[in-house]
């Protein structure tokens, strides 16, 4: 996902530097935003589910003393950390792309 974001941002930066943006580019950018919003929503749901499971495992670990449960707890802590980081990247990318959308609209209006 990060590689796709970087490729698209590089493509968009080149188009903006060349000032060859059109309304079609704006529509494509909005489609990219919609795709990323969907991806962000799915990862939010998955992150919440993993966090709930992590909390449940933590509660069980506090009640029972087991090496396997502690190992499972560690696995879920790491998994949850990666999901939170990925969601953080998606959220920041969406916010950045909202600003880029405004820049695209401004650039298109100035080219007329």
Residue pairs with C-beta under 8 A, 6 or more apart in sequence:
1 39
1 86
1 89
1 90
2 89
5 36
5 89
5 93
8 32
12 25
12 29
12 100
15 21
15 25
16 103
16 104
16 107
19 107
19 111
21 104
21 107
21 108
21 111
22 108
23 108
25 104
25 108
26 101
26 104
26 105
26 108
29 97
29 100
29 101
29 104
30 101
32 97
33 94
33 97
33 98
33 101
36 90
36 93
36 94
36 97
37 94
39 90
40 87
40 90
40 91
40 94
43 83
43 86
43 87
43 90
44 87
46 83
47 80
47 83
47 84
47 87
50 76
50 79
50 80
50 83
51 80
53 76
54 73
54 76
54 77
54 79
54 80
57 69
57 72
57 73
57 76
58 73
60 69
61 69
61 70
61 73
